Amino acid sequence: CHYNIWGSIQGAGSAMSIQAHQEYIQTKINPILESLVTQVLLERPEEPIPFMIAWLSDQAKTTPGSERQAGGETAESLRRQVAELKDKIATMEGKQANGGGADNAAQ
């Protein structure tokens, strides 16, 4: 049994949808698969599936942008935000230690 992905896509959408799928495959999927297949052929592991899973996992850890979170933020961006928040906390704690700052003045 041979599965035809293009037939499924064509049945589900327009020509634009097919073009978008083809572009996605060319730009996102093919480079990964080509590298994966090359590595499998070079190493010829006895058990290819676990090898491929491990390889893909390693690539996900080292690929630029792979640290993206659900909100689209990178880990580095989140680290900067954490540092900024720590600075704000330190500033607020300093104000509180020095008599409460603006918050106590309003009370």
C-alpha positions in Angstrom: 0.0 0.0 0.0 1.5 3.4 -1.0 0.2 6.5 0.7 0.0 9.6 -1.5 0.4 12.7 0.7 -0.3 15.1 -2.2 -3.6 13.4 -2.9 -4.7 13.9 0.7 -3.6 17.5 0.7 -5.2 18.2 -2.6 -8.5 16.7 -1.5 -8.4 18.8 1.7 -7.5 22.2 0.3 -6.8 24.5 -2.5 -3.7 24.8 -4.9 -2.4 27.5 -2.5 -2.5 25.0 0.3 -0.5 22.5 -1.8 2.1 25.2 -2.6 2.4 26.2 1.1 2.8 22.5 2.1 5.5 22.0 -0.6 7.3 25.1 0.5 7.2 24.0 4.1 8.6 20.6 3.2 11.4 22.1 1.1 12.4 24.7 3.7 11.8 22.9 7.0 11.5 19.1 6.6 14.0 18.2 3.7 17.1 19.7 5.4 16.4 17.8 8.6 15.7 14.5 6.7 18.7 14.9 4.5 21.0 15.3 7.5 19.3 12.5 9.3 19.6 10.1 6.4 23.2 11.1 5.8 24.1 10.4 9.5 22.3 7.1 9.4 24.2 6.0 6.3 27.5 7.1 7.7 27.1 5.3 11.0 24.9 2.4 9.9 23.5 1.7 13.3 22.3 -1.9 14.1 19.1 -0.3 15.4 18.3 2.7 13.2 15.1 3.8 14.9 16.6 4.5 18.4 19.6 6.1 16.6 17.3 8.4 14.6 15.3 9.3 17.7 18.6 10.1 19.6 19.9 12.1 16.6 16.7 14.2 16.3 16.7 14.8 20.1 20.4 16.0 19.9 19.5 18.3 17.0 16.6 19.8 18.9 18.9 20.7 21.7 21.6 22.3 19.5 19.6 24.0 16.7 19.5 27.8 16.9 16.0 28.8 18.0 15.3 25.4 19.4 14.9 26.9 22.9 11.7 28.6 21.8 8.9 28.4 24.2 5.2 28.2 23.4 5.0 32.0 23.4 7.7 32.3 20.8 10.3 33.6 23.3 13.8 32.2 23.4 15.4 31.0 26.5 17.9 33.9 26.3 15.0 36.3 26.2 13.5 34.7 29.3 16.8 34.8 31.1 17.0 38.6 30.4 13.4 39.0 31.8 14.3 37.0 34.9 17.4 39.2 35.5 15.3 42.3 35.1 12.7 41.0 37.5 15.4 40.2 40.0 16.7 43.7 39.7 13.2 45.1 40.4 12.8 42.8 43.4 16.2 44.0 44.8 15.2 47.6 44.2 11.9 47.1 46.0 13.5 45.3 48.9 16.0 48.1 49.2 13.2 50.7 49.3 11.3 48.6 51.9 14.4 48.3 54.1 14.8 52.1 53.9 11.4 53.0 55.3 9.0 51.6 52.7 9.4 54.0 49.8 6.3 55.3 48.0 4.0 52.4 49.0 4.2 53.3 52.7 4.0 57.0 52.1 0.6 56.6 50.4 -0.8 54.5 53.4 
